[in-house]
Amino acid sequence: MTVKVTVEVNRKLTVNADIDTVFTLLSDVNTAVSHFPNVQELTDLGDNAFRWEMEEISSGGYTVKTIYACQYAVDSDAKTIVWTPVKGVGNGIVSGQWELTAVETGTDISFTTQAELTFPFPRLLKLVTSPIVKLEFTGMVDTYLSNLKELWT
Protein backbone atom coordinates (compact mmCIF):
# COMPACT_ATOMS: atom_id res chain seq x y z
CA MET A 1 0.00 0.00 0.00
CA THR A 2 1.09 3.53 -0.65
CA VAL A 3 0.15 7.03 0.32
CA LYS A 4 0.31 9.87 -2.21
CA VAL A 5 0.74 13.39 -0.91
CA THR A 6 0.30 16.40 -3.17
CA VAL A 7 1.91 19.69 -2.21
CA GLU A 8 1.77 23.04 -3.95
CA VAL A 9 3.82 26.04 -2.87
CA ASN A 10 3.56 29.56 -4.30
CA ARG A 11 5.77 32.32 -2.94
CA LYS A 12 6.68 35.85 -3.94
CA LEU A 13 9.55 37.91 -2.61
CA THR A 14 11.57 40.95 -3.54
CA VAL A 15 15.34 41.05 -3.19
CA ASN A 16 17.81 43.93 -3.44
CA ALA A 17 19.96 42.33 -6.15
CA ASP A 18 19.61 43.13 -9.84
CA ILE A 19 17.79 40.66 -12.08
CA ASP A 20 20.94 39.42 -13.85
CA THR A 21 22.62 38.52 -10.54
CA VAL A 22 19.53 36.64 -9.35
CA PHE A 23 19.02 34.90 -12.70
CA THR A 24 22.67 33.82 -12.92
CA LEU A 25 22.52 32.08 -9.55
CA LEU A 26 19.10 30.46 -10.02
CA SER A 27 19.86 29.21 -13.53
CA ASP A 28 22.93 27.36 -12.21
CA VAL A 29 21.14 24.41 -10.62
CA ASN A 30 24.16 23.19 -8.62
CA THR A 31 24.70 26.63 -7.08
CA ALA A 32 21.01 27.26 -6.43
CA VAL A 33 20.47 23.85 -4.82
CA SER A 34 23.45 24.38 -2.51
CA HIS A 35 21.14 26.75 -0.58
CA PHE A 36 18.28 24.21 -0.30
CA PRO A 37 18.10 22.43 3.08
CA ASN A 38 18.30 18.68 3.61
CA VAL A 39 19.63 17.74 0.17
CA GLN A 40 21.71 14.60 0.67
CA GLU A 41 22.85 14.39 -2.94
CA LEU A 42 22.27 16.17 -6.24
CA THR A 43 23.27 14.12 -9.29
CA ASP A 44 23.74 15.65 -12.74
CA LEU A 45 21.97 13.36 -15.22
CA GLY A 46 23.07 15.40 -18.24
CA ASP A 47 21.02 17.63 -20.54
CA ASN A 48 20.29 19.97 -17.59
CA ALA A 49 18.46 17.21 -15.68
CA PHE A 50 19.23 16.52 -12.01
CA ARG A 51 18.31 13.79 -9.54
CA TRP A 52 17.52 15.08 -6.05
CA GLU A 53 17.96 12.79 -3.06
CA MET A 54 16.76 14.27 0.20
CA GLU A 55 17.87 13.35 3.71
CA GLU A 56 15.59 10.97 5.56
CA ILE A 57 12.92 12.50 7.80
CA SER A 58 11.52 10.46 10.72
CA SER A 59 8.27 11.07 12.57
CA GLY A 60 5.98 8.85 14.59
CA GLY A 61 8.09 5.77 14.01
CA TYR A 62 8.09 6.17 10.22
CA THR A 63 10.92 7.29 7.98
CA VAL A 64 10.43 9.23 4.76
CA LYS A 65 13.02 9.60 2.00
CA THR A 66 12.22 11.59 -1.10
CA ILE A 67 13.97 11.07 -4.44
CA TYR A 68 13.00 12.69 -7.72
CA ALA A 69 14.51 14.15 -10.88
CA CYS A 70 13.76 17.29 -12.85
CA GLN A 71 14.86 18.73 -16.17
CA TYR A 72 15.47 22.47 -16.18
CA ALA A 73 14.67 24.87 -19.04
CA VAL A 74 16.33 28.26 -18.75
CA ASP A 75 15.02 31.24 -20.72
CA SER A 76 17.42 34.16 -20.39
CA ASP A 77 15.18 36.54 -22.38
CA ALA A 78 12.06 35.91 -20.29
CA LYS A 79 14.13 35.47 -17.08
CA THR A 80 12.39 32.21 -16.21
CA ILE A 81 13.61 28.81 -15.10
CA VAL A 82 11.11 25.97 -15.45
CA TRP A 83 11.56 22.44 -14.13
CA THR A 84 9.61 19.42 -15.26
CA PRO A 85 9.67 15.88 -13.86
CA VAL A 86 11.90 13.17 -15.25
CA LYS A 87 9.58 10.18 -15.16
CA GLY A 88 10.57 6.92 -13.53
CA VAL A 89 13.05 8.36 -11.03
CA GLY A 90 12.35 7.96 -7.33
CA ASN A 91 9.11 8.47 -5.46
CA GLY A 92 8.37 12.08 -6.37
CA ILE A 93 7.05 13.98 -9.35
CA VAL A 94 8.08 17.63 -9.01
CA SER A 95 7.60 20.59 -11.33
CA GLY A 96 7.70 24.36 -10.99
CA GLN A 97 9.27 27.61 -12.05
CA TRP A 98 11.05 30.79 -11.13
CA GLU A 99 9.80 34.01 -12.73
CA LEU A 100 11.92 37.13 -12.28
CA THR A 101 10.94 40.75 -12.85
CA ALA A 102 13.24 43.74 -12.56
CA VAL A 103 11.95 46.44 -10.22
CA GLU A 104 13.43 49.71 -9.03
CA THR A 105 14.58 48.21 -5.73
CA GLY A 106 16.01 44.98 -7.23
CA THR A 107 14.13 41.89 -8.40
CA ASP A 108 10.66 40.49 -7.78
CA ILE A 109 10.81 36.70 -7.59
CA SER A 110 7.87 34.39 -8.09
CA PHE A 111 8.45 30.77 -7.07
CA THR A 112 5.93 28.02 -7.78
CA THR A 113 6.32 24.29 -7.30
CA GLN A 114 4.05 21.27 -7.28
CA ALA A 115 5.00 17.86 -5.95
CA GLU A 116 3.31 14.48 -5.81
CA LEU A 117 5.17 12.28 -3.35
CA THR A 118 4.49 8.57 -2.87
CA PHE A 119 5.41 6.72 0.30
CA PRO A 120 5.06 3.04 1.31
CA PHE A 121 2.57 3.62 4.14
CA PRO A 122 -0.80 2.02 4.77
CA ARG A 123 -3.59 4.24 3.44
CA LEU A 124 -4.95 4.55 6.97
CA LEU A 125 -1.91 6.68 7.80
CA LYS A 126 -2.64 9.24 5.09
CA LEU A 127 -4.56 11.47 7.51
CA VAL A 128 -1.53 11.53 9.79
CA THR A 129 1.33 11.57 7.29
CA SER A 130 -0.08 13.99 4.71
CA PRO A 131 -0.02 17.09 6.95
CA ILE A 132 3.47 16.23 8.22
CA VAL A 133 4.86 15.76 4.70
CA LYS A 134 3.22 19.01 3.53
CA LEU A 135 4.60 20.89 6.54
CA GLU A 136 8.13 19.53 6.01
CA PHE A 137 8.10 20.23 2.26
CA THR A 138 6.74 23.76 2.69
CA GLY A 139 9.20 24.42 5.52
CA MET A 140 12.16 23.38 3.36
CA VAL A 141 10.99 25.65 0.53
CA ASP A 142 10.56 28.58 2.92
CA THR A 143 14.04 27.99 4.37
CA TYR A 144 15.44 27.82 0.83
CA LEU A 145 13.87 31.14 -0.12
CA SER A 146 15.05 32.71 3.13
CA ASN A 147 18.61 31.47 2.47
CA LEU A 148 18.52 32.97 -1.03
CA LYS A 149 17.06 36.26 0.20
CA GLU A 150 19.92 36.58 2.72
CA LEU A 151 22.39 36.42 -0.19
CA TRP A 152 20.78 39.39 -1.87
CA THR A 153 20.06 41.75 1.04
C-alpha positions as semicolon CSV with decimal commas, in nm:
position;residue;x (nm);y (nm);z (nm)
1;M;0,000;0,000;0,000
2;T;0,109;0,353;-0,065
3;V;0,015;0,703;0,032
4;K;0,031;0,987;-0,221
5;V;0,074;1,339;-0,091
6;T;0,030;1,640;-0,317
7;V;0,191;1,969;-0,221
8;E;0,177;2,304;-0,395
9;V;0,382;2,604;-0,287
10;N;0,356;2,956;-0,430
11;R;0,577;3,232;-0,294
12;K;0,668;3,585;-0,394
13;L;0,955;3,791;-0,261
14;T;1,157;4,095;-0,354
15;V;1,534;4,105;-0,319
16;N;1,781;4,393;-0,344
17;A;1,996;4,233;-0,615
18;D;1,961;4,313;-0,984
19;I;1,779;4,066;-1,208
20;D;2,094;3,942;-1,385
21;T;2,262;3,852;-1,054
22;V;1,953;3,664;-0,935
23;F;1,902;3,490;-1,270
24;T;2,267;3,382;-1,292
25;L;2,252;3,208;-0,955
26;L;1,910;3,046;-1,002
27;S;1,986;2,921;-1,353
28;D;2,293;2,736;-1,221
29;V;2,114;2,441;-1,062
30;N;2,416;2,319;-0,862
31;T;2,470;2,663;-0,708
32;A;2,101;2,726;-0,643
33;V;2,047;2,385;-0,482
34;S;2,345;2,438;-0,251
35;H;2,114;2,675;-0,058
36;F;1,828;2,421;-0,030
37;P;1,810;2,243;0,308
38;N;1,830;1,868;0,361
39;V;1,963;1,774;0,017
40;Q;2,171;1,460;0,067
41;E;2,285;1,439;-0,294
42;L;2,227;1,617;-0,624
43;T;2,327;1,412;-0,929
44;D;2,374;1,565;-1,274
45;L;2,197;1,336;-1,522
46;G;2,307;1,540;-1,824
47;D;2,102;1,763;-2,054
48;N;2,029;1,997;-1,759
49;A;1,846;1,721;-1,568
50;F;1,923;1,652;-1,201
51;R;1,831;1,379;-0,954
52;W;1,752;1,508;-0,605
53;E;1,796;1,279;-0,306
54;M;1,676;1,427;0,020
55;E;1,787;1,335;0,371
56;E;1,559;1,097;0,556
57;I;1,292;1,250;0,780
58;S;1,152;1,046;1,072
59;S;0,827;1,107;1,257
60;G;0,598;0,885;1,459
61;G;0,809;0,577;1,401
62;Y;0,809;0,617;1,022
63;T;1,092;0,729;0,798
64;V;1,043;0,923;0,476
65;K;1,302;0,960;0,200
66;T;1,222;1,159;-0,110
67;I;1,397;1,107;-0,444
68;Y;1,300;1,269;-0,772
69;A;1,451;1,415;-1,088
70;C;1,376;1,729;-1,285
71;Q;1,486;1,873;-1,617
72;Y;1,547;2,247;-1,618
73;A;1,467;2,487;-1,904
74;V;1,633;2,826;-1,875
75;D;1,502;3,124;-2,072
76;S;1,742;3,416;-2,039
77;D;1,518;3,654;-2,238
78;A;1,206;3,591;-2,029
79;K;1,413;3,547;-1,708
80;T;1,239;3,221;-1,621
81;I;1,361;2,881;-1,510
82;V;1,111;2,597;-1,545
83;W;1,156;2,244;-1,413
84;T;0,961;1,942;-1,526
85;P;0,967;1,588;-1,386
86;V;1,190;1,317;-1,525
87;K;0,958;1,018;-1,516
88;G;1,057;0,692;-1,353
89;V;1,305;0,836;-1,103
90;G;1,235;0,796;-0,733
91;N;0,911;0,847;-0,546
92;G;0,837;1,208;-0,637
93;I;0,705;1,398;-0,935
94;V;0,808;1,763;-0,901
95;S;0,760;2,059;-1,133
96;G;0,770;2,436;-1,099
97;Q;0,927;2,761;-1,205
98;W;1,105;3,079;-1,113
99;E;0,980;3,401;-1,273
100;L;1,192;3,713;-1,228
101;T;1,094;4,075;-1,285
102;A;1,324;4,374;-1,256
103;V;1,195;4,644;-1,022
104;E;1,343;4,971;-0,903
105;T;1,458;4,821;-0,573
106;G;1,601;4,498;-0,723
107;T;1,413;4,189;-0,840
108;D;1,066;4,049;-0,778
109;I;1,081;3,670;-0,759
110;S;0,787;3,439;-0,809
111;F;0,845;3,077;-0,707
112;T;0,593;2,802;-0,778
113;T;0,632;2,429;-0,730
114;Q;0,405;2,127;-0,728
115;A;0,500;1,786;-0,595
116;E;0,331;1,448;-0,581
117;L;0,517;1,228;-0,335
118;T;0,449;0,857;-0,287
119;F;0,541;0,672;0,030
120;P;0,506;0,304;0,131
121;F;0,257;0,362;0,414
122;P;-0,080;0,202;0,477
123;R;-0,359;0,424;0,344
124;L;-0,495;0,455;0,697
125;L;-0,191;0,668;0,780
126;K;-0,264;0,924;0,509
127;L;-0,456;1,147;0,751
128;V;-0,153;1,153;0,979
129;T;0,133;1,157;0,729
130;S;-0,008;1,399;0,471
131;P;-0,002;1,709;0,695
132;I;0,347;1,623;0,822
133;V;0,486;1,576;0,470
134;K;0,322;1,901;0,353
135;L;0,460;2,089;0,654
136;E;0,813;1,953;0,601
137;F;0,810;2,023;0,226
138;T;0,674;2,376;0,269
139;G;0,920;2,442;0,552
140;M;1,216;2,338;0,336
141;V;1,099;2,565;0,053
142;D;1,056;2,858;0,292
143;T;1,404;2,799;0,437
144;Y;1,544;2,782;0,083
145;L;1,387;3,114;-0,012
146;S;1,505;3,271;0,313
147;N;1,861;3,147;0,247
148;L;1,852;3,297;-0,103
149;K;1,706;3,626;0,020
150;E;1,992;3,658;0,272
151;L;2,239;3,642;-0,019
152;W;2,078;3,939;-0,187
153;T;2,006;4,175;0,104
